[in-house]
Amino acid sequence: MKLSIIIVNYNVTDFLRKCLFSLEKWVQNVEYEVIVIDNNSPDSSWRNLENEFPKFKFLASEKNEGFAIANNKAVKTAKGEYILLLNPDTEFESDSMKELLDFADAQNNFGFLGVRMYDAKGNFLPESKRSVPDMFNSFEKLFTNFRKKNSKSYYRNDIGEHEIAQVEVVTGAFLLMKRLVYEKLGGLDEKYFMYGEDIDLCYTFCRNGYSNWYYGKTSILHYKGESTVRDLKYLERFYGAMQIFVDKYYKTQKPLHHRFLSAGLKLRHTLERNKIKRDTN
């Protein structure tokens, strides 16, 4: 088995159905399996997909333990040389999966690979290629809308959308890597419930000396945010995840960075929380 595609579902049956149809259509000339793990969705309509896609494997968690734990569970059942962590709100648009795997096979010390993503309006998603968060690029990300063209900051604007280049961070919406390396490095850190675990994993690959790639010649559609309710619970999870990352990598090693980033996250969280409260009153 060359490839195992892992998809964590939570209450997005319609998006998941489109995603699975796109895999059936576009993943060609590759021996692969698809493993869908549902995180105890209140909407049980995903069960209908078992009949619609009988060749794919469906797992059910008894409770929602978060994105990281669900992926790690599914990977334990995977048979592929490579695994692809894929969001259910994505769609393939070309038969380039073999091209991506051939590219990965040709690299020395291959770590992970991400692709060009765009949203439902056709806009390029800059998180397709990123840097590890630090004191300087995090300030730009948290408090400004200004993005320098051709700059290496949080978003790797120095790399063209359609280029192929080495990067530090891609996104967990499409994250291709070798299964044995994923397992060797411990998989996704299960302290993260949702958000941040992909950045953490990418940074772990970097710290262990792997070559990591952005492959802009291939694109996928990502319905970013359309399945996410941006409420107070979302803010708690998002900024909580960022704090986990900051504590893990900066608290001891770079205390100044830690204090600065912690203060920035707290301020930004407060500003967004107050805005939501105003908008709902």
Secondary structure, DSSP 8 states (H G I E B T S, - for coil): --EEEEEEESS-HHHHHHHHHHHHHH--SS-EEEEEEE---S-GGGGGHHHH-TTSEEEE-SS---HHHHHHHHHHT---SEEEEE-TTEEE-SS-HHHHHHHHHHSTTEEEEEEEEE-TTS-B-GGGSB----HHHHHHHHH-----TT-BSSBBTTS-TT-EEE-SB--TTEEEEEHHHHHHTTSS-TT-SSSSHHHHHHHHHHHTT-EEEEEEEEEEEE-TTTT---SHHHHHHHHHHHHHHHHHHHTTT-HHHHHHHHHHHHHHHHHHHHHHHHHH-
